[in-house]
């Protein structure tokens, strides 16, 4: 069988992009699109193992584990202990995809499909490959949105914020329309009225001030009432409390709103974080 490097790269780039996106969705990792694209490109380069002689199973597993670490690190960063959890999820998803491809290969032996050293090569027309990737991505996002909405609606939440040595616990409301992201890090953003944050922030954070306070991150938003920019800060730590269980929100931001209210608006990324125990 003749292997074409361009098809090899594009095929595995598309699959790695979906796997990275799936990993980020499952673990609720703040991520940026261009880094996901770059990570998928690194993963596609590691697919060159298909050109090597067949490896023993143990060596193939080690090689693919190292490839997963490089791919995940390029997409989400190499620092912190969380990288190992991300690698584990990505590696398991990759193994599942390779296993399905191997089963299809052995059971049906379709033309143009081969699996060597854990790498999938699929000789498909470029337009069909792009279309299948886009369709799979769309179905994945639709499933994720529907299942997320069912899991988090109809529940009572609180947002606990620690900042500048002070701690406040605020009533929170899950808003499925809150998809705000801090533009530089891609982190999720909660929206809180200034009146609820007086104990944490200085008067310079009042929304009526003409300039952004020191250390603030501008977060553009679009709503029914128009467009604008909110000043946001990154607390020292945050937890979402639901039914006596606290879920820590890592790397999230809180935007200060001039609108009056008694609750903080949070999105899905806030209510599906890793569970932790309150101190």
MIRODREN-902124 format. One record per atom (N, C-alpha, C, O, CB): z, y, x. Coordinates in steps of 0.001 Angstrom, whole numbers, padded with zeros to 6 digits, always signed. Last residue first. Glycine has a CB too. Example, Ala and Ser with C-alpha at 12.3 -4.5 7.8 and 13.67 -1.06 7.14 Angstrom:
2
+007080-002250+012850/+007140-001060+013670/+007870+000030+012900/+008039+001138+013409/+005725-000598+014084/+007800-005690+013190/+007800-004500+012300/+007800-003300+013200/+008465-003319+014236/+009046-004473+011308/
// end
This chain:
279
+053005+023250-012283/+054237+023250-011492/+055399+023766-012337/+056527+023844-011852/+054070+024112-010215/+050846+021103-014102/+051495+022394-013987/+052784+022273-013165/+053551+021324-013327/+051793+022968-015381/+048393+019096-012623/+049698+019140-013264/+050314+020508-013050/+050304+021023-011931/+050625+018031-012719/+044902+019029-013513/+045980+019148-012553/+047280+019210-013329/+047274+019359-014551/+045801+020398-011639/+041539+017987-013976/+042895+018068-014483/+043897+018143-013346/+043779+017433-012347/+043199+016878-015375/+038648+019966-013377/+039508+018872-012940/+040927+019073-013467/+041462+020180-013417/+039514+018766-011403/+037179+021468-016358/+037464+021369-014927/+038371+020176-014642/+038803+019472-015555/+038113+022667-014415/+036262+022341-018827/+035941+020979-018394/+036145+020813-016901/+035384+020104-016242/+034506+020626-018762/+036667+024967-019447/+037445+023985-020202/+037142+022549-019799/+037711+021622-020376/+037188+024154-021673/+034980+026519-017901/+036417+026721-017794/+037208+025580-018434/+038314+025271-017990/+036801+028038-018437/+032416+025894-018583/+032846+025555-017234/+034351+025732-017048/+034933+025154-016130/+032100+026404-016226/+032098+026956-021152/+032313+025516-020999/+032822+025149-019615/+033582+024191-019475/+031031+024768-021280/+033927+030125-021111/+032780+029257-021343/+033113+027804-021056/+034257+027460-020757/+031607+029696-020490/+036187+032379-022820/+035861+031465-021731/+034670+030604-022127/+034422+030373-023311/+037078+030580-021368/+037757+035345-023523/+036589+034530-023841/+036235+033679-022627/+036010+034204-021536/+035383+035418-024267/+041112+035890-024434/+040123+035848-023359/+038981+034946-023805/+039217+033895-024402/+040755+035340-022014/+042466+037898-027103/+042153+036638-026459/+041121+036837-025357/+040368+037811-025348/+041649+035627-027483/+042754+040219-028453/+043989+039513-028132/+043743+038201-027404/+044686+037465-027115/+044771+039251-029390/+041099+043406-027996/+041177+042007-028389/+042472+041391-027942/+043205+041972-027142/+040015+041228-027828/+038713+045973-027403/+040057+045552-027776/+040027+044093-028218/+039025+043620-028754/+040628+046453-028897/+036528+046355-024624/+036707+045999-026029/+038148+045552-026274/+038733+044842-025456/+035716+044883-026442/+036236+046652-021967/+036867+047770-022663/+037112+047451-024137/+037821+048188-024823/+036003+049019-022539/+036969+043900-019773/+036204+044494-020864/+036971+045654-021483/+038202+045645-021523/+035877+043440-021931/+036613+042432-016697/+037455+043323-017484/+036587+044047-018516/+035609+044711-018175/+038200+044342-016568/+036240+039008-015817/+035636+040327-016014/+036500+041134-016975/+037049+040598-017938/+034180+040202-016555/+037241+036756-013460/+037646+037352-014731/+037054+038748-014796/+037328+039582-013933/+039208+037390-014882/+035843+033780-011970/+036113+035210-012005/+036576+035609-013398/+036338+034905-014379/+034864+036016-011595/+036529+030686-010126/+036097+031468-011281/+036490+032931-011168/+037361+033289-010375/+036674+030886-012545/+037357+028936-008140/+036301+029882-007827/+035831+030728-008987/+034828+031429-008862/+035161+029162-007283/+038412+026485-010347/+038243+026837-008943/+037079+027804-008771/+035959+027529-009202/+038019+025579-008095/+040757+026051-012638/+039418+026625-012533/+039252+027129-011112/+039893+028104-010721/+039192+027777-013579/+042612+023219-013601/+042436+024331-012680/+040977+024747-012627/+040077+023908-012578/+042936+023960-011283/+044045+022545-016580/+042850+022243-015783/+042574+023450-014904/+042336+024555-015392/+041605+021904-016694/+046959+021187-017955/+046322+022317-017285/+045139+021839-016464/+045228+020846-015742/+047327+023060-016391/+048145+020132-021073/+047497+019736-019825/+046766+020937-019240/+046035+021628-019950/+046516+018552-020054/+049044+020886-023560/+050031+020617-022528/+049473+020194-021191/+050233+019921-020263/+050938+019588-022995/+046662+021436-024949/+047486+020282-025326/+048452+019883-024222/+048661+018697-023969/+046602+019100-025678/+045455+023226-022282/+045094+022695-023588/+045924+021443-023850/+045891+020497-023062/+043567+022383-023668/+044926+025854-020084/+045926+024952-020637/+045498+024538-022036/+045212+025387-022880/+047326+025616-020659/+043313+026568-017158/+043124+026534-018603/+044057+025464-019142/+043998+024309-018721/+041622+026248-018995/+044292+028539-014391/+044346+027274-015110/+043984+027512-016575/+044321+028549-017147/+045753+026624-014985/+043713+030024-011198/+043592+030060-012655/+043697+028643-013201/+043258+027681-012572/+042251+030719-013089/+044642+032084-008404/+044487+030773-009036/+044375+030973-010541/+044872+031957-011090/+045684+029825-008686/+043894+034688-007629/+044346+033733-006620/+044224+032300-007142/+043765+031409-006427/+045802+034031-006211/+040830+035823-009265/+042283+035619-009144/+042629+034636-008029/+041788+033871-007557/+042858+035115-010468/+038394+038008-008652/+038644+036581-008456/+040142+036388-008269/+040680+036750-007223/+037844+036019-007228/+037085+040334-011068/+037878+040002-009881/+038099+038492-009837/+038003+037801-010851/+039244+040762-009886/+034534+042587-012265/+035222+041301-012277/+036011+041110-010986/+035653+041655-009942/+034218+040150-012468/+033171+044914-014457/+033857+044738-013181/+034681+043454-013258/+035439+043258-014208/+034763+045977-012843/+029999+044607-016060/+031449+044480-016105/+031995+044342-014693/+031364+043729-013833/+031869+043275-016969/+027292+046429-017271/+027870+045772-016106/+029388+045761-016263/+029990+046791-016566/+027445+046489-014782/+024875+045935-019943/+025796+046703-019128/+026269+045890-017943/+025739+044821-017642/+026980+047169-019954/+023172+046139-023150/+023364+045613-021794/+024338+046499-021037/+024598+047640-021417/+022014+045519-021036/+023885+045423-026639/+023164+046064-025542/+023450+045388-024217/+023900+044243-024155/+023528+047533-025458/+025032+044012-028711/+025219+045464-028679/+024505+046174-027555/+024508+047404-027505/+026650+045769-028587/+024512+041408-028095/+023852+041976-029269/+023926+043493-029247/+023010+044178-029702/+024480+041437-030555/+024251+041490-024468/+024838+041069-025732/+024056+041694-026878/+023076+042408-026669/+026337+041459-025809/+024308+040814-021076/+023453+041197-022198/+024075+040645-023472/+024393+039458-023544/+021986+040672-022011/+025605+041882-017895/+025669+041100-019135/+024684+041653-020146/+024281+042814-020075/+027099+041106-019722/+026465+041694-014419/+025591+042176-015502/+025725+041275-016734/+025930+040066-016619/+024108+042226-015030/+029203+042349-012650/+028636+041212-013397/+027775+041761-014526/+028320+042255-015513/+029766+040271-013961/+030412+043353-009508/+029661+043729-010719/+029011+042501-011356/+028351+041714-010677/+028581+044786-010383/+033636+042860-008364/+032294+042298-008347/+031569+042719-009626/+032068+042464-010723/+032339+040743-008212/+035952+044953-006558/+035385+044427-007804/+033995+043867-007572/+033263+044332-006699/+035337+045517-008879/+037033+046171-004340/+037072+044724-004407/+036468+044122-005656/+036468+042901-005810/+038450+044280-004293/+038014+049101-005994/+037839+048422-004715/+037978+046910-004893/+038924+046434-005521/+038862+048939-003682/+036301+049673-009162/+037465+049654-008271/+037179+048879-006997/+036228+048100-006927/+038669+049050-008983/+033392+051599-009843/+034008+050280-009764/+035207+050321-008820/+035128+050955-007767/+032983+049224-009294/+033779+054762-011545/+033302+053929-010439/+034017+052570-010474/+035092+052425-011055/+033537+054642-009067/+034905+056025-013793/+033464+056198-013515/+032921+055287-012423/+031714+055054-012372/+033198+057618-013128/+036957+054227-016090/+036824+054854-014773/+035344+054909-014388/+034608+053952-014627/+037647+054075-013697/+037070+052728-018373/+036582+054097-018510/+036462+054828-017176/+035923+055934-017127/+037492+054867-019422/+038259+050276-017738/+036800+050351-017918/+036247+051760-018034/+035054+051965-017813/+036412+049589-019131/+040627+050304-015111/+040349+050671-016506/+038837+050860-016689/+038201+051535-015879/+041124+051976-016906/+041215+049881-012521/+040392+048869-013179/+040100+049210-014639/+039395+048466-015320/+041074+047521-013099/+043002+051768-011737/+041619+051954-011290/+040673+050955-011955/+039459+051159-011953/+041533+051818-009769/+045526+050910-012479/+044776+051754-013419/+043321+051968-013016/+042491+052311-013858/+045452+053090-013548/+045571+047425-011304/+045926+048831-011200/+045130+049648-012213/+044150+049145-012762/+045680+049350-009771/+046532+044320-012878/+045574+045234-012272/+046111+046662-012233/+046978+047047-013018/+044258+045191-013032/+048455+042802-014173/+047854+042273-012954/+047046+043302-012175/+046888+043183-010960/+046978+041115-013294/+049277+044002-016489/+050307+043557-015563/+049769+043039-014245/+050530+042853-013295/+051121+042501-016200/+046895+044434-017883/+047595+045565-017280/+048627+045133-016251/+048832+045820-015249/+048265+046384-018351/+045395+042627-019256/+045473+042444-017809/+046247+043562-017110/+046257+043632-015881/+044081+042358-017232/+045132+043283-021878/+045821+042034-021574/+046068+041844-020085/+046866+040992-019693/+045028+040873-022103/+043637+045633-021749/+045018+045704-022220/+045807+044432-021908/+047018+044493-021698/+045041+045965-023713/+041070+044809-021061/+041921+045426-020031/+043384+045442-020458/+044276+045281-019624/+041450+046858-019733/+040060+041584-022257/+040306+043018-022474/+041264+043566-021423/+042160+042862-020958/+040874+043265-023887/+038024+039325-020373/+039336+039660-020922/+039450+041158-021150/+038984+041938-020320/+040454+039177-019988/+035937+036640-019811/+035954+038053-020201/+037269+038343-020904/+037603+037704-021901/+034741+038407-021122/+035100+034570-016998/+035793+034785-018266/+035828+036285-018547/+035758+037098-017625/+037241+034183-018234/+032432+033138-015297/+033169+034377-015529/+033796+034353-016929/+033100+034141-017922/+032235+035610-015367/+031520+030857-012640/+031699+031198-014047/+032610+032415-014194/+033447+032689-013334/+032277+030002-014820/+029493+031634-009734/+030716+031153-010373/+030797+031628-011819/+030226+032656-012183/+031949+031625-009594/+027426+032509-008171/+027077+031635-009286/+028281+031111-010035/+028138+030235-010888/+026268+030486-008794/+027798+034318-006146/+028315+032964-005945/+027865+031986-007015/+027909+030773-006808/+029811+032993-005901/+026406+036594-007094/+026315+036205-005690/+026746+034763-005463/+026127+034054-004671/+027159+037128-004841/+026841+037038-009884/+025479+036868-009356/+025399+036382-007917/+024384+035793-007546/+024756+038151-009456/+028868+035140-011912/+028925+036125-010841/+027651+035968-010021/+027390+034881-009505/+030217+035948-009950/+027732+034620-015220/+027885+034123-013858/+028006+035297-012902/+027335+036317-013060/+026698+033217-013460/+028148+033848-018664/+028173+034823-017575/+028420+034128-016236/+029204+033184-016137/+029257+035889-017830/+027847+032600-021045/+027224+031961-019882/+027183+032926-018699/+026304+032838-017842/+025798+031477-020227/+029115+032270-023995/+029532+032898-022742/+028961+032116-021572/+029518+031099-021159/+031076+032976-022644/+028562+030883-026265/+027559+031849-025810/+027920+032537-024513/+027123+033308-023979/+027341+032879-026858/+030776+029413-026875/+029614+028684-026358/+028526+029620-025848/+027658+029201-025082/+029044+027781-027435/+033911+030255-026105/+032707+030876-026657/+031500+030182-026041/+031224+030330-024850/+032675+032424-026380/+037199+029527-026683/+035958+028983-026129/+034758+029578-026863/+034613+029426-028076/+035941+027433-026227/+039758+031760-026023/+038840+031271-027050/+037575+030772-026375/+036951+031490-025593/+038510+032381-028091/+043236+032023-025188/+041821+031969-024825/+041011+031358-025957/+041511+030550-026740/+041619+031165-023528/+046163+033924-024504/+045395+033092-025442/+043914+033161-025094/+043399+034223-024747/+045629+033547-026911/+047487+033924-021165/+046806+034630-022247/+046149+033635-023202/+045632+032610-022760/+045755+035604-021680/+049970+034467-018910/+049358+033419-019723/+048798+034069-020979/+049529+034684-021756/+050388+032288-020080/+050249+035677-015573/+050215+035928-017018/+049543+034734-017692/+048668+034085-017119/+049456+037268-017353/+051912+036454-012592/+051321+035395-013409/+051384+035803-014875/+052432+036223-015367/+052051+034037-013181/+051622+038084-009396/+052022+038070-010799/+051283+036966-011544/+050170+036590-011176/+051752+039437-011455/+050525+038138-006863/+051915+037728-007008/+052425+037679-008432/+053563+037269-008659/+052767+038631-006237/+047851+038738-007292/+048715+039729-006652/+050189+039423-006882/+051001+040329-007072/+048390+041124-007170/+047658+036425-009904/+046954+037435-009109/+047949+038452-008592/+048781+038967-009338/+045850+038130-009940/+047018+033770-011987/+047927+034240-010931/+047151+035181-010027/+046127+034808-009454/+048533+033043-010110/+046693+033008-015367/+046102+033694-014215/+047211+034100-013252/+048212+034695-013651/+045279+034939-014664/+045827+030775-017854/+046925+031223-016997/+046329+031757-015701/+045567+031069-015021/+047942+030061-016713/+044690+030701-021029/+044246+030924-019654/+045406+031503-018866/+045904+032586-019173/+043005+031871-019599/+044694+028234-023584/+045343+029375-022930/+044807+029470-021505/+044511+028462-020864/+046912+029228-022936/+043251+026972-026629/+043322+027113-025182/+044165+028325-024785/+044320+029287-025537/+041918+027233-024594/+042716+024569-029108/+043417+025797-028741/+043613+025840-027234/+044081+024874-026631/+044779+025898-029471/+039628+023410-030562/+040852+023209-029810/+041425+024566-029412/+040718+025573-029383/+040596+022328-028564/+037038+023530-031612/+038139+023161-032491/+039451+022908-031773/+040323+022242-032331/+037771+021956-033259/+035079+022286-028844/+035281+023125-030024/+036460+022617-030840/+036830+021445-030773/+034009+023162-030888/+034728+020422-026798/+035593+021570-026552/+035833+022449-027769/+036725+023297-027729/+035014+022395-025471/+032998+018325-027405/+034253+018029-026720/+035218+019203-026703/+036427+018993-026601/+033973+017599-025315/+030723+019394-028544/+031573+018532-029357/+032941+018331-028721/+033937+018183-029429/+030901+017187-029574/+029658+020789-026365/+030081+021528-027548/+031017+020680-028414/+031995+021194-028957/+028858+021975-028363/+028994+018675-024629/+030004+019652-024243/+030543+020376-025462/+031753+020561-025587/+029430+020653-023246/+026934+017429-026029/+028184+016707-025823/+029306+017644-025420/+030453+017441-025819/+028004+015632-024770/+024992+019496-025983/+025473+018942-027248/+026812+018235-027075/+027723+018420-027883/+024444+017973-027825/+024604+019957-023231/+025055+021044-024106/+025628+020506-025409/+026645+021006-025890/+023901+022003-024403/+023734+017460-022310/+024946+018054-021770/+025488+019134-022694/+026696+019215-022916/+024682+018632-020388/+021337+017149-023756/+022440+016206-023942/+023754+016808-023469/+024775+016684-024146/+022162+014898-023193/+019898+019317-022665/+020169+019247-024098/+021341+018310-024376/+022237+018648-025149/+018919+018780-024863/+019757+018627-019951/+020453+019854-020342/+020812+019829-021828/+021897+020266-022213/+019586+021084-020028/+018234+016249-020173/+019568+016224-019586/+020367+017450-020015/+021530+017326-020400/+019479+016154-018057/+015849+017172-021253/+016662+016229-022018/+018087+016179-021483/+019039+016078-022256/+016037+014832-021982/+014989+018833-019110/+015254+019392-020429/+016132+018485-021275/+017053+018956-021941/+013957+019657-021147/+014636+016937-017056/+015583+018040-016893/+015958+018634-018254/+017132+018904-018508/+014985+019133-015978/+012610+015369-018146/+013911+014766-017860/+014989+015838-017719/+016110+015673-018198/+013839+013914-016583/+010546+017289-018259/+011031+016659-019488/+012413+016046-019283/+013288+016181-020138/+010046+015586-019962/+010195+017880-015537/+010610+018942-016464/+011174+018353-017752/+012165+018855-018282/+009425+019870-016785/+009363+015335-014634/+010572+015948-014101/+011094+017026-015042/+012293+017086-015317/+010306+016539-012716/+006988+015012-016084/+008090+014078-016290/+009417+014656-015788/+010457+014492-016424/+007795+012752-015586/+005465+017170-015011/+005781+017106-016428/+006951+016186-016724/+007820+016529-017526/+004578+016655-017199/+005266+016424-012323/+005941+017673-012681/+006356+017654-014152/+007461+018071-014497/+005026+018885-012399/+003810+014022-012663/+005114+014005-012022/+005911+015255-012389/+007091+015164-012727/+004959+013896-010503/+001445+014942-013807/+002285+014014-014564/+003690+013980-013992/+004663+013916-014743/+001677+012604-014560/+000494+016508-011687/+000813+017137-012963/+001707+016244-013822/+002620+016732-014488/-000468+017473-013717/+000115+014521-009583/+001076+015624-009469/+001469+016256-010806/+002650+016515-011039/+000508+016684-008580/+000074+011040-010471/-000639+012312-010385/+000356+013478-010377/+001352+013428-011100/-001634+012456-011563/+002179+008878-008455/+001781+009452-009743/+000945+010704-009521/+001087+011366-008492/+003022+009780-010605/+003622+006584-006876/+002305+007198-006715/+001789+007657-008077/+001064+006935-008761/+001307+006204-006055/+006774+006703-005770/+006032+006533-007016/+004724+007312-006897/+004724+008541-006826/+006872+007016-008254/+009394+005345-004029/+008083+005977-003882/+007279+005653-005128/+007119+004490-005499/+007343+005491-002580/+012778+005576-003268/+011799+005298-004319/+010516+006062-004009/+010543+007267-003758/+012355+005690-005728/+014817+003968-000914/+013996+005139-001214/+012930+004760-002222/+012251+003746-002062/+013352+005713+000069/+016108+001718-000024/+016791+002537-001011/+016047+003792-001396/+016583+004617-002136/+018119+002905-000508/+014201+000536+001604/+015403+001119+002214/+016129+002057+001261/+016695+003067+001680/+015035+001869+003486/+011806+001024-000845/+012032+000545+000513/+013238+001284+001085/+013291+002513+001053/+010764+000752+001410/+010053+000429-003679/+011391+000831-003243/+011636+000197-001880/+011672-001028-001764/+012498+000401-004283/+007186+001554-005469/+007807+000701-004464/+009155+001285-004091/+009366+002495-004178/+006903+000556-003215/+004443+001861-007576/+005895+002006-007461/+006412+001031-006418/+006120-000164-006469/+006593+001768-008828/+001750+001308-007858/+002127+002624-007354/+003614+002842-007216/+004029+003914-006776/+001580+003660-008235/+001968-000811-010694/+001184-000320-009557/+001677+001074-009159/+001980+001907-010014/-000338-000287-009903/+004978-002542-011488/+003931-001569-011805/+003211-001109-010546/+003801-001036-009468/+004525-000365-012539/+006661-004963-011859/+005744-004761-010730/+004630-003769-011058/+003454-004107-010924/+005133-006090-010310/+008594-005729-013648/+007276-005385-014180/+006221-005174-013106/+005025-005199-013395/+007379-004152-015014/+010832-006551-012171/+010542-007153-013471/+009102-006930-013921/+008472-007817-014497/+011483-006601-014508/+010881-005098-009779/+010903-006556-009723/+010494-007192-011044/+009876-008256-011051/+012280-007036-009331/+010732-002416-010699/+009777-002916-009702/+009706-004445-009720/+008619-005023-009682/+010166-002424-008295/+012904-002184-012388/+011563-002017-012934/+010520-002614-011994/+009552-003235-012433/+011267-000533-013184/+014909-002545-010458/+014779-003489-011567/+013390-003412-012191/+012774-004435-012488/+015850-003217-012629/+014479-000301-008820/+014323-001643-008255/+014141-002688-009358/+013328-003603-009224/+015541-002000-007385/+015077+001730-010637/+013727+001642-010084/+013463+000253-009500/+012376-000303-009657/+013520+002718-009007/+017794+001163-011021/+016867+001086-012155/+015432+000940-011656/+014663+000133-012179/+016998+002338-013055/+018705+001625-008400/+018852+000311-009011/+017923+000121-010198/+017332-000945-010369/+020280+000099-009446/+018167+004331-008063/+017470+003361-007212/+017554+001951-007800/+016601+001177-007714/+018059+003374-005791/+019965+005318-009998/+018531+005563-010143/+017733+004558-009311/+016745+003998-009786/+018182+007008-009722/+022412+004436-008884/+022013+004002-010229/+020505+004174-010428/+019842+003285-010962/+022787+004798-011307/+022412+005780-006465/+022380+004320-006459/+021935+003786-007820/+021182+002816-007904/+023763+003752-006089/+022614+008403-007399/+021426+007988-006650/+021283+006470-006641/+020183+005937-006789/+021488+008517-005212/+025159+008315-008564/+023993+008606-009392/+022705+008150-008703/+021818+007583-009341/+023924+010106-009707/+026648+007767-006246/+026653+006812-007354/+025460+007043-008282/+024825+006090-008735/+027967+006919-008143/+026125+010066-004744/+025717+008766-004216/+025668+007721-005330/+024762+006888-005363/+026677+008313-003102/+027286+012039-006377/+025856+012080-006096/+025354+010719-005614/+024285+010268-006025/+025551+013158-005050/+029972+011215-006278/+029268+011258-007558/+027757+011242-007335/+027032+010520-008020/+029679+012510-008361/+030453+011424-003480/+030642+010169-004177/+029885+010118-005493/+029235+009120-005805/+032101+009935-004420/+029987+014122-002974/+029122+013110-002347/+029228+011779-003078/+028228+011088-003275/+029491+012924-000864/+032110+015192-004417/+030736+015504-004818/+029765+014485-004228/+028835+014041-004900/+030349+016931-004372/+034235+014231-002927/+034116+013846-004329/+032696+014084-004827/+032147+013271-005570/+035121+014626-005192/+033677+015522-000531/+033654+014053-000563/+033554+013550-002000/+032872+012560-002268/+034916+013474+000117/+033978+018197-001080/+032648+017722-000714/+032565+016198-000784/+031501+015646-001066/+032282+018205+000691/+036619+018800-001471/+035826+018512-002661/+034449+017952-002319/+033815+017309-003156/+035675+019763-003494/+037769+019587+000860/+037843+018159+000547/+036968+017795-000644/+036610+016631-000821/+039283+017756+000268/+035785+022006+002729/+036739+021578+001721/+036681+020082+001459/+035705+019405+001781/+036497+022323+000444/+032267+022621+003320/+033689+022875+003529/+034526+022306+002391/+034060+022145+001263/+033945+024371+003668/+029582+022447+002905/+030209+021332+003614/+031723+021479+003714/+032399+020549+004153/+029621+021208+004999/+027692+023205-000094/+028556+023565+001020/+029263+022353+001611/+029512+021364+000922/+029576+024587+000574/+025848+022479-002004/+027132+023021-002459/+028072+023441-001334/+029145+023982-001602/+027819+022010-003308/+023436+021720-000691/+023402+022316-002029/+024691+023042-002384/+024647+024107-003000/+023128+021250-003058/+024126+020668+001766/+023135+021748+001733/+023138+022458+000383/+022873+023658+000311/+021735+021199+002033/+025905+018664+000899/+026380+019784+001709/+025417+020954+001697/+025840+022108+001624/+026610+019337+003128/+024156+016942-000429/+025198+017632-001185/+025729+018828-000405/+025977+019887-000982/+026342+016670-001524/+022574+016110+001788/+021964+016720+000607/+022981+017536-000172/+022717+018681-000536/+021353+015650-000296/+024439+014995+003581/+023603+016114+003999/+023024+016850+002791/+022987+018080+002774/+022475+015622+004909/+025492+012934+001939/+026369+013973+002487/+025563+015199+002912/+025966+016327+002630/+027170+013425+003682/+023202+011381+001459/+023883+012028+000334/+024777+013155+000825/+024826+014218+000208/+024710+011006-000461/+022710+010464+004049/+021726+011335+003402/+022340+012072+002223/+022045+013247+002000/+020513+010524+002938/+024952+008822+004365/+024786+010000+005233/+023785+010977+004627/+023990+012190+004686/+024323+009577+006646/+024307+006930+002406/+025546+007695+002282/+025478+008961+003135/+025889+010036+002699/+026757+006834+002695/+021956+005891+003445/+021885+006650+002199/+023162+007439+001938/+023115+008502+001319/+021612+005716+001036/+022978+004614+005752/+021969+005671+005871/+021939+006523+004615/+021899+007750+004703/+020578+005070+006136/+024716+002733+004593/+025233+003771+005498/+024259+004935+005615/+024661+006098+005582/+025511+003183+006889/+022870+001158+003144/+023955+001860+002445/+024504+002993+003305/+024734+004094+002804/+025088+000878+002075/+021303+000169+005247/+020677+000993+004213/+021722+001799+003448/+021507+002970+003136/+019875+000117+003244/+023171-001369+006576/+022632-000201+007257/+021953+000741+006261/+022018+001961+006411/+021641-000629+008349/+023642-003371+004673/+024750-002522+005101/+024258-001254+005782/+024841-000185+005602/+025665-003288+006038/+021017-004582+004377/+021687-003875+003269/+022798-002939+003728/+022896-001819+003227/+022261-004875+002298/+018775-003792+007108/+019771-004668+006478/+020506-003893+005384/+020606-002669+005461/+020781-005220+007536/+015608-002160+006407/+016942-002192+007006/+017788-003290+006367/+017550-003675+005223/+017636-000824+006853/+012153-002355+007175/+013231-002670+006241/+014578-002813+006953/+014680-003497+007972/+012907-003952+005482/+011045+000366+009312/+011095-001062+008963/+012253-001333+008013/+013247-000607+008041/+011233-001934+010235/+010324+003576+007736/+010952+002729+008755/+010862+001259+008354/+010629+000944+007187/+012427+003137+008967/+009421+005030+005633/+008444+004727+006671/+009005+003818+007758/+008257+003336+008609/+007945+006004+007290/+011588+005590+004133/+010653+004626+003569/+009602+004203+004601/+008974+003154+004463/+009972+005215+002331/+012873+007625+005329/+013324+006280+005688/+012398+005212+005135/+012409+004070+005597/+014737+006045+005185/+012140+009959+004241/+011219+009431+005249/+011658+008050+005742/+010926+007382+006473/+011119+010399+006431/+014074+011006+002700/+013301+009910+002114/+012287+009325+003089/+011650+008314+002797/+012587+010390+000870/+015048+013224+003868/+015696+011963+004255/+014965+010754+003664/+015205+009617+004073/+017166+011959+003802/+013528+015111+002508/+013212+014821+003908/+013851+013507+004358/+013259+012764+005141/+013684+015970+004810/+014815+015157+000059/+013438+014656+000118/+013034+014329+001551/+012284+013382+001786/+012468+015683-000479/+017238+016346+000786/+017208+014963+000326/+015822+014355+000390/+015664+013182+000730/+017726+014880-001076/+016258+018887+001388/+016883+018081+002446/+016887+016608+002054/+016584+015734+002867/+018329+018566+002725/+015399+019601-001186/+014414+019494-000102/+014970+018682+001067/+014252+017884+001669/+013994+020896+000383/+017819+019703-002530/+016843+018689-002933/+015780+018510-001857/+015308+017396-001632/+016184+019071-004270/+018911+021932-001234/+019543+020623-001089/+018596+019497-001459/+018562+018461-000795/+020792+020544-001945/+017140+023918-002167/+017207+023613-000735/+017835+022239-000497/+017356+021471+000337/+018009+024698+000007/+017734+023858-004921/+016369+023582-004468/+016370+023188-002991/+015688+022241-002600/+015460+024813-004695/+020388+024621-004783/+020054+023311-005337/+018653+022897-004914/+018410+021735-004587/+020164+023326-006870/+020064+027161-003781/+020731+026171-002941/+020491+024763-003462/+020400+023816-002681/+022230+026455-002868/+018819+028445-005893/+018067+028296-004657/+018728+027285-003727/+018036+026616-002960/+017929+029640-003957/+020819+028393-007955/+019565+027669-008077/+018868+027429-006764/+018369+026330-006524/+018659+028395-008975/+024218+027768-007168/+023100+028702-007250/+021798+027913-007193/+021685+026910-006488/+023163+029759-006105/+027212+026746-008882/+026131+026549-007929/+025028+027567-008183/+024925+028145-009265/+025577+025113-008018/+030353+025462-009611/+029541+026683-009568/+028457+026544-008515/+028761+026251-007359/+030418+027923-009277/+030570+022298-011051/+030562+023009-009776/+029770+024305-009933/+028614+024257-010353/+029957+022123-008645/+031279+020249-012918/+031419+021679-013234/+031542+022498-011953/+032477+023281-011783/+032650+021920-014141/+030730+017621-012541/+031933+018128-011881/+032185+019604-012159/+033181+020161-011697/+031831+017909-010396/+028378+017374-014062/+029486+016452-014283/+030795+016989-013709/+031852+016832-014321/+029169+015099-013669/+026746+019422-013006/+027141+019431-014417/+028359+018558-014655/+029277+018956-015372/+025986+018961-015297/+026395+018624-010345/+027028+019910-010639/+027513+019973-012081/+028581+020523-012349/+026056+021055-010366/+025068+016171-010783/+026363+016202-010100/+027108+017489-010402/+028306+017467-010683/+026179+016049-008591/+022707+017115-011986/+023613+016253-012726/+025000+016218-012108/+026001+016233-012825/+023052+014858-012803/+021636+018512-009858/+021988+019247-011072/+022948+018414-011922/+023890+018949-012506/+020716+019609-011884/+021229+016372-008133/+022146+017453-007751/+022585+018242-008975/+023756+018596-009113/+021484+018392-006728/+019340+014922-009654/+020616+014310-009298/+021648+015364-008890/+022817+015260-009262/+020418+013302-008165/+017204+016745-009823/+017877+016303-011046/+019239+015694-010733/+020198+015924-011470/+017007+015289-011798/+016605+016891-007082/+016972+018104-007818/+017722+017728-009098/+018751+018324-009417/+015708+018948-008155/+015877+014270-006513/+017100+014802-005920/+017550+016076-006630/+018750+016316-006766/+016890+015078-004430/+013475+014141-007980/+014586+013266-008332/+015895+013793-007762/+016919+013769-008446/+014327+011846-007832/+011912+016090-006644/+012196+016203-008073/+013384+015357-008487/+014220+015810-009268/+010984+015803-008880/+011894+014993-004048/+012461+016322-004289/+012815+016485-005765/+013900+016964-006095/+011471+017427-003849/+010583+012597-004437/+012010+012554-004132/+012665+013925-004263/+013857+014017-004556/+012225+012014-002731/+007987+013603-005063/+008684+012664-005934/+010186+012701-005699/+010967+012822-006643/+008159+011254-005719/+007389+015225-002830/+007507+015826-004162/+008274+014917-005115/+009112+015386-005885/+006120+016130-004734/+007337+013297-000714/+008252+014440-000690/+008471+014998-002093/+009611+015220-002502/+007712+015540+000235/+005354+011486-001570/+006697+011016-001246/+007695+012165-001317/+008768+012030-001906/+006724+010371+000149/+003160+013171-001725/+003673+012574-002958/+005094+012055-002744/+005940+012171-003631/+002750+011430-003434/+002946+013769+001021/+003149+014849+000053/+003700+014310-001265/+004597+014910-001858/+001833+015598-000195/+002557+011266+002241/+003784+012009+002501/+004013+013119+001484/+005157+013388+001118/+003748+012593+003892/+001550+008353+000735/+001161+009742+000978/+002430+010579+001106/+003268+010602+000204/+000239+010287-000170/+000915+005027+001663/+001922+006021+001277/+001431+007408+001657/+000952+007618+002772/+003292+005722+001950/-000839+002223+000536/-000929+003463+001296/+000106+004456+000748/+000173+004699-000457/-002376+004061+001225/+000000-001199+000846/+000000+000000+000000/+000000+001245+000879/+000749+001320+001853/+001227+000007-000955/
// end
